[in-house]
Amino acid sequence: MKKFNLLAEPEKQEIIITHIYDAPRELVWKTYTDPKLRPQWWGPENVETTVEKMDVRTGGEYRVTQHTPNGIEVTFHGVYHEILASERIVQTEEFEGMPGHVVLEIIIFEDFEGKTKVTDTSITPSVEDRDLIISTGMEEGVIESDKRFNKLLKELQKKS
């Protein structure tokens, strides 16, 4: 299995992203859910990420803004519907630039051949919404975030 895969099947409202990380599941979970670590990996490297709120618990909320070099702010927010530590996150995500287009996201963390497999399924309101999300350069952003995430995992493993 590749270390990264993005699947968007025709006529389905889902985007399924699979990552394989060479790190223990607990560390991958911590890196995903720690508001101090999120800005170090989320989004492209030339974008500054600000975590305004990240209350990782069932019923908690988050709000994250990315600041681009040319002064554009891109903000996402949502609600955590289920948190099972080191296993699963079920949350909504809404890009504030497109109000009302709420995505349901299910992120599963699993042990996989001595590594950690993370499967991130985003269910969009429509196929058109899914295609619009993908057309914004989502795949390139996810690939860059994945590289930054892997780099941060290596740094954190050296410290422990």
C-alpha positions as CSV (number, residue, x, y, z in Angstrom):
1,M,0.0,0.0,0.0
2,K,1.2,3.5,-0.9
3,K,2.0,5.9,2.0
4,F,-0.8,8.3,0.7
5,N,-3.9,7.8,-1.4
6,L,-6.8,10.0,-2.4
7,L,-10.0,8.3,-3.8
8,A,-13.0,10.1,-5.2
9,E,-15.1,7.7,-7.1
10,P,-17.4,9.0,-9.9
11,E,-21.0,9.9,-8.7
12,K,-20.2,9.4,-5.0
13,Q,-20.2,12.1,-2.4
14,E,-17.1,10.8,-0.6
15,I,-13.5,11.7,-0.6
16,I,-11.4,9.0,1.0
17,I,-7.8,9.8,1.9
18,T,-5.6,7.1,3.3
19,H,-2.2,7.8,5.0
20,I,0.4,5.3,6.3
21,Y,2.7,6.8,9.0
22,D,5.8,5.2,10.3
23,A,5.0,6.0,13.9
24,P,3.0,4.6,16.8
25,R,-0.8,5.3,16.7
26,E,-0.7,7.3,20.0
27,L,1.9,9.7,18.5
28,V,-0.1,10.1,15.3
29,W,-3.2,10.8,17.3
30,K,-1.4,13.3,19.5
31,T,0.0,15.1,16.4
32,Y,-3.5,15.2,14.8
33,T,-5.3,16.5,17.9
34,D,-2.8,18.7,19.8
35,P,-3.7,22.4,19.0
36,K,0.0,23.3,19.6
37,L,1.1,20.8,16.9
38,R,-1.6,21.5,14.3
39,P,-0.1,24.7,13.0
40,Q,3.2,22.9,12.4
41,W,1.8,20.6,9.7
42,W,-1.7,21.6,8.6
43,G,-1.8,23.2,5.1
44,P,1.0,24.3,2.8
45,E,4.3,25.4,4.2
46,N,4.0,29.0,3.0
47,V,0.7,29.4,4.9
48,E,0.6,30.3,8.5
49,T,-2.1,28.4,10.5
50,T,-3.7,29.8,13.6
51,V,-5.8,27.5,15.8
52,E,-8.4,29.8,17.3
53,K,-10.3,27.0,19.1
54,M,-9.7,23.2,19.3
55,D,-11.6,21.5,22.0
56,V,-11.0,17.9,21.1
57,R,-13.8,16.1,22.9
58,T,-17.3,14.9,22.0
59,G,-19.4,18.1,21.6
60,G,-16.3,20.3,21.4
61,E,-15.7,22.8,18.6
62,Y,-12.8,23.9,16.5
63,R,-11.9,26.9,14.3
64,V,-8.7,27.2,12.3
65,T,-7.6,30.0,10.0
66,Q,-4.8,29.8,7.4
67,H,-3.1,33.1,6.5
68,T,-1.6,33.1,2.9
69,P,1.4,35.2,2.0
70,N,-0.8,37.5,-0.1
71,G,-3.0,38.3,2.9
72,I,-5.9,36.0,2.2
73,E,-7.5,34.3,5.3
74,V,-9.1,30.9,4.8
75,T,-11.1,29.7,7.9
76,F,-12.6,26.3,8.7
77,H,-14.8,25.4,11.7
78,G,-16.7,22.4,13.0
79,V,-18.0,20.3,15.8
80,Y,-16.5,17.1,17.2
81,H,-19.4,14.6,17.2
82,E,-17.4,11.7,18.5
83,I,-13.9,11.4,19.9
84,L,-12.5,7.9,20.7
85,A,-8.9,8.5,21.8
86,S,-6.4,7.0,19.4
87,E,-9.2,5.4,17.4
88,R,-11.7,7.7,15.8
89,I,-12.8,11.3,15.2
90,V,-16.2,12.1,13.8
91,Q,-16.6,15.8,13.0
92,T,-18.1,18.4,10.7
93,E,-16.1,20.8,8.7
94,E,-17.3,24.0,7.1
95,F,-15.2,26.3,5.0
96,E,-16.4,29.8,6.1
97,G,-16.0,31.0,2.5
98,M,-18.8,28.6,1.5
99,P,-21.4,28.7,4.3
100,G,-23.9,25.9,4.4
101,H,-21.7,23.4,2.7
102,V,-21.0,21.2,5.7
103,V,-18.9,18.1,5.3
104,L,-19.1,15.1,7.6
105,E,-15.6,13.8,8.3
106,I,-14.8,10.4,9.8
107,I,-11.1,9.8,10.7
108,I,-10.1,6.3,11.7
109,F,-6.7,5.5,13.3
110,E,-5.5,1.9,13.0
111,D,-2.4,-0.2,13.6
112,F,-1.1,-1.4,10.3
113,E,2.0,-3.6,9.7
114,G,3.9,-1.9,12.6
115,K,2.8,1.6,11.4
116,T,-0.3,3.7,11.7
117,K,-3.0,3.8,9.0
118,V,-5.3,6.9,9.0
119,T,-8.4,6.7,6.8
120,D,-10.1,10.1,6.5
121,T,-13.5,9.9,4.8
122,S,-15.2,13.2,4.0
123,I,-18.9,13.0,3.0
124,T,-20.1,16.1,1.1
125,P,-23.7,17.3,0.7
126,S,-23.5,16.5,-3.1
127,V,-21.2,15.2,-5.8
128,E,-21.0,18.8,-7.1
129,D,-19.7,20.0,-3.6
130,R,-17.2,17.1,-3.6
131,D,-16.0,18.1,-7.1
132,L,-15.7,21.7,-6.1
133,I,-13.7,20.9,-3.0
134,I,-11.3,18.8,-5.1
135,S,-11.0,21.5,-7.7
136,T,-9.7,24.0,-5.1
137,G,-6.3,22.3,-5.1
138,M,-7.3,20.1,-2.2
139,E,-5.1,17.2,-3.3
140,E,-1.9,19.3,-3.5
141,G,-2.7,20.8,0.0
142,V,-3.2,17.3,1.4
143,I,0.0,16.1,-0.1
144,E,2.0,19.0,1.3
145,S,0.3,18.6,4.8
146,D,1.2,14.9,4.7
147,K,4.9,15.7,4.0
148,R,4.9,18.2,6.9
149,F,3.1,15.7,9.1
150,N,5.7,13.0,8.4
151,K,8.5,15.4,9.1
152,L,7.0,16.5,12.4
153,L,6.5,12.9,13.4
154,K,10.2,12.2,12.8
155,E,11.1,15.2,14.9
156,L,8.8,14.2,17.7
157,Q,10.1,10.6,17.7
158,K,13.7,11.9,18.0
159,K,12.7,13.9,21.1
160,S,11.1,10.9,22.8
